[in-house]
Each structure stands twice: as C-alpha cells, then as structure tokens.
Amino acid sequence: FTTIINSLKNLGKSYSNQELVRKILRCLPKSWTPKVTEIEEAKNLSTLPLEQLLGSLMTHETTMKNHENVEVKKKKAIAFKVSKEESESDEDGDVALITSQFK
C-alpha cells in the first residue's frame, strides 16, 4: 500500500492521511469488520496516523493467527494407552467367547 502511495506521490497525486486511513479500512475483508468498527469508534480517523493504524492491524492479525493455532492444537486427537486389569468376570467372558466360537 505504501509503495503504491509513494508512486502516486511521485506522479503528482497525493492523498491526505485521513483518506489513506479510510481507504485501508474500506478494503479489509468482512472478517475484520469488528476491528474496523472498533477503530472507527475509538479513534479520531482525521488525526489517526497511518503508521499507528497499520501497527494496530498487524497486532490484530497476529492475535487472530495465534488463536487459530491454539484451536488447531485443541482439535488434535489424543490417544490414551489402555491398561486392562484381568478379573474373574473377564475370564468368564473370554471363556464364553471362545466356547461360542468353537461351536
């Protein structure tokens, strides 16, 4: 974005800081709508520096990625090792199973 803006300045077209901030907020995807609303309500867009906006958006992006990584880790399956204690009822069940298969 800044490369494009700098190139436009070289060609004689310049934008105010407020216009640049609004353009960035407008082009964000829908998943960013809550963050855009928060910025619009909490900050004065006419005085918000472009660098501060970009820093805030980058921080939010990092936070979103960290939450995604945590969710992925939570979704991983956990395998437990089962240990089975032998008891008389288990032996009776085994004998019954062998007898039914033998018939």
N, C-alpha and C positions, 0 to 999 in steps of 0.2 A: 504494500500500500504506500509506504513512504517513498519507495523507488518511483512509483507512478506519479506521486505528488511532486517529487523533486523534478522529474522530467517535465511535468506540466509547467512548473515554475520557470524552467529553462526556456520553454516555448512561449512564455509570457502570460500564462493563465495561472492565477493564484486563487486560493480559497482561504476563507477565514478559519480560525481554529474551531469555531462553533460549527461551521459547515462540515469540516472534516470529521468531527466527533459524531455528528448526526449521520453522516454517510456510513461510518463504520457500524454504528448501532443498527442502522436500517438493513445492512447486508448480512447480519448474523442469522444463522438458521433458527428455526422455531424452537429447538430445544434450549436455546439461550434466552427465550422470551422473559422468564422470571428475572434473570440477571439484568437484562436491558431495562425492564421496568424498575428494578431496584436502583439502578444507576440514574435513570431519568428522575425518579422521585427524590433520591437522597442528595444528588449533586446539582449544582447550577451548571447546565451544559454550556452556557455562554462563557463561563470562566474556567471550565474544566480543561486542564492541559491534555493534549493528545497523548503525551508520554504516560501520564497518570492513568488515563483510560486504558491504554494498551497494557500497562502493568497489572491493572485490576482484572482485565480479561484473561491475561496469561495465568494469573494466580487462580482464577476460577477454573480455567481449563485443566490445570494441574490437579486441582482438588477433585474435579469430575473424573479424571483418569485414575486417581488413587482410589476413589470409591468403586470404580469399575473393577479394579484389580482385587479389591477386598471381596467384592461379590463373586468374582470368578473363583477365588480361593475357597469361599464358603460353599460353592456348588460342587467342589470336587468330592468324590465319593471316598468314604473311609472304610477300609476293610478291617474287621476285627478278627483276631485269631480265637477260635472257639476251642475251649477245652471241655471235655465231657467226662464227668465222673461216672464210673460204672456203678450200678446198683443192682439189686436183685430184680427189680421190676424191668430194668433194661435187658437183663439176661433173659428173663421170661419172654420179653417181646422179641428178642433175637431168635430164641428157640422156636417161638410160634411162627416167625417169618420163614425160617429155614424149613420147618415142618410143612408149611403151606406150599412152599416152592418145591419141596421134594415130592409131594403128592402129584 
